[in-house]
Amino acid sequence: MTSHRIAAVVTAACATLALAACTDQVGGQANPSPAGHGETNTSAPPSGNPDNPFASLNPCSLLDQALTDAGFPPAVPTVADAKESCAANKPRAGDVHPVDLALSLQPGRGYRNNVGNPGQASEGKVNGRAAVEEREPQQSPGQCGIWLEVKPASRALVLVTSGSDTANACKLVEGFAEKIEPLLPKTN
């Protein structure tokens, strides 16, 4: 996948949201995210933001850990937001579409903020963690994303783009979210 395509995927994801085990439709308007967010690609907490639950996490390392034995190359920082986001691409294999997977750790932004298309979003849980899933963010067929709640008031976005089959993309993102969720900071 080119760096331009990764940037487009993550940029679209940052404007929308998503979830596995969907239950209720998300209503309301898109909400602006709170101002300010700290560093996420460091091993020490960033100064000035003690509430950053991702301060000691590297999104690429986390994504690589979740993708062990899944046939993906190592994750790379995205062009759009290298401090918060990483992506991995599994190339096309025969009749199987390529899979673009992105993970973005976003401190200071709630998991319900910025639902781009509430009619395509639903709330539920991933391994017991509150989340929202949105089909076709930005009206992009073959794309599905899940926003996972990480307290206090932060979120992790898992986004999949694969061909033009949205149902398959949602199935894939649900599976990846289930692997990523246990690696995130606990919400209790």
C-alpha positions as CSV (number, residue, x, y, z in Angstrom):
1,M,0.0,0.0,0.0
2,T,1.4,3.4,-0.8
3,S,1.9,6.0,1.9
4,H,-0.8,8.2,0.2
5,R,-3.4,5.4,0.5
6,I,-2.4,4.8,4.2
7,A,-2.7,8.5,4.8
8,A,-6.2,8.6,3.1
9,V,-7.4,5.6,5.1
10,V,-6.2,7.1,8.4
11,T,-7.5,10.6,7.5
12,A,-10.9,9.2,6.7
13,A,-10.9,7.2,9.9
14,C,-10.0,10.2,12.0
15,A,-13.2,11.8,10.8
16,T,-15.5,8.9,11.6
17,L,-16.0,6.0,14.0
18,A,-16.8,2.2,14.4
19,L,-17.6,-1.6,16.7
20,A,-18.1,-5.4,17.1
21,A,-21.1,-7.0,18.7
22,C,-23.3,-4.0,17.7
23,T,-26.4,-3.4,19.6
24,D,-27.9,0.1,19.5
25,Q,-27.8,2.7,16.7
26,V,-25.8,5.8,17.5
27,G,-27.8,9.0,17.2
28,G,-27.0,12.6,17.2
29,Q,-24.6,14.9,15.5
30,A,-20.9,14.7,15.0
31,N,-19.2,16.2,18.0
32,P,-15.9,18.1,17.9
33,S,-13.1,16.4,19.8
34,P,-11.6,18.2,22.8
35,A,-8.6,20.3,22.1
36,G,-5.2,18.9,22.7
37,H,-3.8,15.4,22.7
38,G,-0.4,14.1,23.9
39,E,2.4,12.1,22.5
40,T,1.7,8.4,22.0
41,N,4.9,7.1,20.4
42,T,7.1,7.5,23.5
43,S,8.1,5.3,26.4
44,A,7.7,8.1,29.0
45,P,4.5,10.1,29.8
46,P,4.4,13.3,27.8
47,S,4.8,16.4,29.9
48,G,1.6,18.5,30.3
49,N,-0.8,15.6,29.8
50,P,-0.9,13.2,32.7
51,D,-4.3,11.8,31.6
52,N,-2.9,10.2,28.4
53,P,-3.5,6.4,28.8
54,F,-1.4,5.7,25.8
55,A,1.8,7.5,27.0
56,S,3.8,4.3,27.3
57,L,2.4,2.6,24.2
58,N,3.8,2.5,20.7
59,P,0.9,2.0,18.2
60,C,3.1,0.1,15.7
61,S,4.4,-2.3,18.4
62,L,0.8,-2.8,19.6
63,L,-0.4,-3.5,16.1
64,D,2.5,-5.9,15.4
65,Q,1.7,-7.8,18.6
66,A,-1.9,-8.2,17.7
67,L,-1.0,-9.4,14.1
68,T,1.4,-12.1,15.1
69,D,1.1,-15.0,12.7
70,A,-1.6,-13.1,10.6
71,G,0.5,-12.7,7.5
72,F,1.0,-9.0,7.8
73,P,4.4,-7.2,7.4
74,P,5.6,-5.0,10.3
75,A,3.3,-2.0,10.9
76,V,4.6,1.4,9.9
77,P,3.7,4.9,11.2
78,T,1.1,6.6,9.0
79,V,2.0,9.8,7.1
80,A,-1.2,11.5,8.4
81,D,-0.4,11.1,12.1
82,A,2.8,9.2,12.8
83,K,2.7,9.8,16.6
84,E,-0.7,8.3,17.1
85,S,-1.3,5.9,14.1
86,C,0.3,2.9,12.4
87,A,-0.8,0.8,9.5
88,A,-0.1,-2.6,8.0
89,N,-1.0,-4.0,4.6
90,K,-1.6,-7.6,3.6
91,P,-1.2,-7.8,-0.2
92,R,-3.7,-9.5,-2.5
93,A,-3.4,-13.2,-2.4
94,G,-5.1,-14.9,-5.4
95,D,-8.8,-14.0,-5.2
96,V,-8.5,-12.5,-1.7
97,H,-8.5,-8.7,-1.6
98,P,-5.7,-6.9,0.0
99,V,-6.4,-5.8,3.6
100,D,-5.3,-2.4,4.9
101,L,-5.4,-2.2,8.7
102,A,-4.8,0.9,10.7
103,L,-4.6,1.5,14.5
104,S,-4.8,5.0,15.9
105,L,-4.4,5.7,19.7
106,Q,-6.2,9.0,20.3
107,P,-5.9,10.5,23.8
108,G,-8.4,13.1,24.9
109,R,-11.1,12.1,22.3
110,G,-14.1,10.0,23.4
111,Y,-15.1,6.9,21.6
112,R,-18.5,8.4,20.6
113,N,-17.1,11.7,19.2
114,N,-17.2,12.4,15.5
115,V,-19.5,9.8,14.3
116,G,-19.6,10.8,10.6
117,N,-22.7,8.9,9.7
118,P,-24.8,8.0,12.7
119,G,-27.2,6.0,10.5
120,Q,-24.3,3.5,9.8
121,A,-23.0,3.3,13.3
122,S,-24.0,1.1,16.3
123,E,-22.9,0.8,19.9
124,G,-21.8,-2.4,21.6
125,K,-18.9,-4.0,23.3
126,V,-15.6,-5.7,22.2
127,N,-14.5,-8.2,24.9
128,G,-16.6,-6.2,27.4
129,R,-15.2,-2.8,26.4
130,A,-17.6,-0.1,25.2
131,A,-17.2,0.6,21.5
132,V,-18.9,2.0,18.3
133,E,-18.7,0.4,14.9
134,E,-19.3,2.4,11.7
135,R,-19.8,0.9,8.3
136,E,-18.5,2.7,5.3
137,P,-16.9,5.7,7.0
138,Q,-17.0,8.6,4.6
139,Q,-19.2,6.5,2.3
140,S,-16.2,4.3,1.4
141,P,-17.4,0.8,0.4
142,G,-15.2,-1.9,1.7
143,Q,-14.3,0.0,4.8
144,C,-15.3,-0.5,8.4
145,G,-14.0,0.8,11.7
146,I,-14.3,0.3,15.5
147,W,-13.7,3.0,18.1
148,L,-12.8,1.4,21.5
149,E,-13.2,3.3,24.8
150,V,-10.1,3.9,26.8
151,K,-10.6,5.9,29.9
152,P,-10.2,8.7,30.8
153,A,-11.9,10.1,27.7
154,S,-9.7,8.5,25.0
155,R,-10.2,6.0,22.2
156,A,-8.4,3.5,20.0
157,L,-9.5,3.3,16.4
158,V,-9.2,0.0,14.4
159,L,-9.9,0.5,10.7
160,V,-10.0,-2.0,7.9
161,T,-10.3,-1.4,4.2
162,S,-10.6,-4.5,1.9
163,G,-11.9,-4.4,-1.6
164,S,-15.5,-3.2,-1.9
165,D,-17.2,-5.7,0.4
166,T,-18.2,-3.7,3.5
167,A,-19.7,-6.8,5.3
168,N,-16.4,-8.6,4.9
169,A,-14.4,-5.5,6.1
170,C,-16.7,-5.3,9.2
171,K,-16.1,-9.0,9.9
172,L,-12.4,-8.5,9.6
173,V,-12.3,-5.3,11.8
174,E,-14.3,-7.1,14.5
175,G,-11.7,-9.9,14.6
176,F,-8.8,-7.5,14.7
177,A,-10.5,-5.4,17.4
178,E,-10.9,-8.5,19.6
179,K,-7.1,-9.1,19.3
180,I,-6.2,-5.5,20.0
181,E,-8.6,-4.8,22.8
182,P,-6.7,-6.9,25.5
183,L,-3.5,-4.9,24.7
184,L,-5.1,-1.6,25.5
185,P,-5.0,0.1,28.9
186,K,-7.8,-1.2,31.1
187,T,-10.8,1.1,31.4
188,N,-11.7,0.4,35.1
